[in-house]
Amino acid sequence: MGFKNPKECTSLEEVRAEIDKIDEYIISLFSERHKYVEEIVRFKHDKEAIIAQERKDHVILQRKEWAAEKGLNAETFEKIYTLLVDSNIKHELELLKSKK
């Protein structure tokens, strides 16, 4: 998916259209990521494996660091990934429960 260079935009509408395209692409990537979240339950057999606190902490810290390296607000991305991972854990626990 191609995006226009931000400096090439010549109007507010053009900037907003590019932001909308990027957001749609981000959502499609989250959808793809979600497919992996659903499959991971095949390899986890109990609540402790799903919660995996050490892995959760690592993922959130790493994404926070990646955001900072890209010049983004690290705390914002820490919150985003905390919400995302907590939601994934909840979904995985539901899948595990229905698997039994």
HELIX and SHEET records of a PDB file:
HELIX    1   1 PRO A    6  GLU A    8  5                                   3    
HELIX    2   2 LEU A   12  ILE A   40  1                                  29    
HELIX    3   3 VAL A   41  PHE A   43  5                                   3    
HELIX    4   4 LYS A   47  ILE A   51  1                                   5    
HELIX    5   5 GLN A   53  GLU A   69  1                                  17    
HELIX    6   6 ALA A   74  LYS A   99  1                                  26    
END                                                                             
